[in-house]
Amino acid sequence: MCYTCIKAKPENEVMTMPERSNDRRAQKTRKALTNALSELLTEKQLHKITVQEICDKADVNRGTLYRHYLDVYDLYDKIEKETILSFGLLMLELEEQPADTFFKKIIGYISENRSIFEMVFSPNTTGQLRGKLSEIIKGVFMQKQLEKGENNISETELGYMCSYRAQGCIAVIADWVTGGYKEPEALIIEIISKLDSNTERII
């Protein structure tokens, strides 16, 4: 799902999260299963992970998993969809924010969802989710530049440059996540902000 697609949805449709229940116990169970699969994906490839391994790590029985998901792949698919939607909604909120706030919120969001992003940047995943998140960030950069109306380059060139910016942000974040979040958030925000502001000047 691209940023433009998320933005184009009617407001009442955008805010509807998939597979959400008001049952706190069900939400807690899904979160435990999500975290379990995310952790396992940092250790092995998706096709090598079994339902039993996920259940053992989440401390639930197999029947509990099957009440919420069809199998391991269905669990992964729903994690991916919810991550994309949630990240896209965050981008909508930040579209009009200055760069320092923009990157502060992104890094804060990633820090709050560490296990998910360890999965996103794990070498054991296909990389598709990482690519989709990059496309969402690229869409925000494109929108910001087009709204300025000061571009002296074609939209095609702008697309490539915004892709470069987005990939650069993702690369810094990926190093931070795979490195175990060792550096403080403030340092990562500062690094990304500096690098991005230098790139933006070219545009």
N, C-alpha and C positions, 0 to 999 in steps of 0.2 A: 504494500500500500504506500503510495507516494504522498508527499506533503500536500500537493495540490488536491488529491482525492480526498484527504482528510478535511481540508479546508472547505471543499465544495459540498460536503454533507450538510443537510439541515441540522440546525443546532440540537433539536430534540433527538435526532438520530445519532449524532456524534457522541452525545453524553451517555448513550446506552452501552454499558460495558457488557461484553458477551459472557454468558454462563455465570452471571453473578447471582448470589442468593443472599437473602437477609439472614439466613441461618448462620450464626457465628461459628458454630461447630463445623459446618460444611466449609466455610471459608478458611478456618484454621487447618482443616484436613487438606484442602487444595494447596494451601501455602506450604504445608509440610511436604507434600508430594512434589511440588514445583521446586522447592529448595533441594530435595533429594536428587531429582534428576539433574538439576543444575550442577550440583557437586560431582555427581558421577560423570558428567560430560567433561569435567576437567581432568578426568582420569582415563577415560576410554571413549571410543566412538559410539555413536547412537545405536548402531545395529548390533553392538556387542553388549548392550545393557538389557538386563532382564527385568520383568515385572517384580520378581522376588527381590532383586537387589534394591529396587526403588522402595519397596514396602519395608524391607529391613532397615534401610537408612531413615525412612520417615516414621518408623515404628508404628506401622498400621498393617492390617492383614490384607491379603489379595482381594478379598471381596469388597473392601473399602475402596480400593483403587478402581475396581470395575464398576462401582456405583457412580463414579464421576467421569471415567474415561474408558474408551474402548480398548486401548493398549498403550504401549510406550510411545508409539508414533502419534497417537491422538493427543496424549499429554503434551508432547513436544510442540505439536501444531498449535495447541491452544495457548501455550506459553508464548510462542512466537507472535500469535495474533494479538494477544493482550499487551505484550511488550510494545509492539508497533503502535497500537492504538493509544496506549498510555503515553508513550513518548511523543506521538503526534499531537496529542492534546496539550502536552507541556509546551511544544513548539508554538502552538496557536496562542497560548497565554503569553509567550515571550516575544512574539513577533515585533511588537512595538517598543520593546525594552532596549536600553543602551547595551553596548557590548559587555561591560563589566557585570551587569545584572544577568545578561543572557548566559554567559559562561558560568557564573556563580550558581545559577539555578540548575544548569545541566550537570555540573560536577556534584552538586548536592543531591540531585535525584539519583545519580549513579551510585553515590556513596550509600544512599538509603536502600538501594536494591543490589547490593554487592554480589550475591550469589547468582542473580540473573545475568549480570554483566560479566562475571567470570565465565559463565556459559557462552555468552555472546562472542567473547574474544578467545575462547578455547580453540586450540588447533584441532580438536576432535569434532568440531561442528563443521558444517558445510561452508560457513562464511556468508550464507544468504541473509541472515538476520543482520549481521554487521553491515552488509551492503545496503540493506533497506533503511537502516538508521542513518547511514551516510546520505542516502538520497533525500531523506526528510530534512536533514540539516542543509543540504544543498538547496532544497526548495525554499527554505527560509532566507538564505543568503540571496538567492535570485529575486525573491519578492522584495526584500529590502532595497536592493540596488535598482530594480525597475521602478519602485515607488519614488526614489530620489529624482529620477528623470534627468540625471546628469551624465549618463553614460555616453562616451564617445566611441564605443565599440558596438559591434553587432550583437544581437541576442545569442547567436551561436557561440561567439567568442566569450560572451559573458557566462554562458553555460559551462564552458570548459574551465573558466577561471573559478567559478563558484564550486565546481566539482573538486578542483585542486584545494580550495579552502576547506571544504568539508572533509576531504580525505586527510588533510593535515591535522585537523582537529581530532578526527577518529584515531589517527596514528598515535598522537600524544596520549589520548585516553586509554587506548589499548595497552601501551607500554606501562602506564600507571596501574591499570587493573591486573595485568599479567605479572607485574612486579610485586603484587601483594599489597597495593595501596600504601606503600611505605612512606611516600612523600605526603606532606600535609596538603589538604585541599587548596589552601590559599596559594601555595606554590604552583600547583597545576593550573589554577585559574590565571595566575599571573603569566605563566609561560604561554598558554594558549592565546590569551588576550594580546600579548606582544606580537606573537607570530602572525595572528590573524590581522591585526591592525596594519602591519607592514605589507601583507598581501593585499589588503583592501585598498591601500594607497595606489597600487598599480592600476586597479580598476577605475 
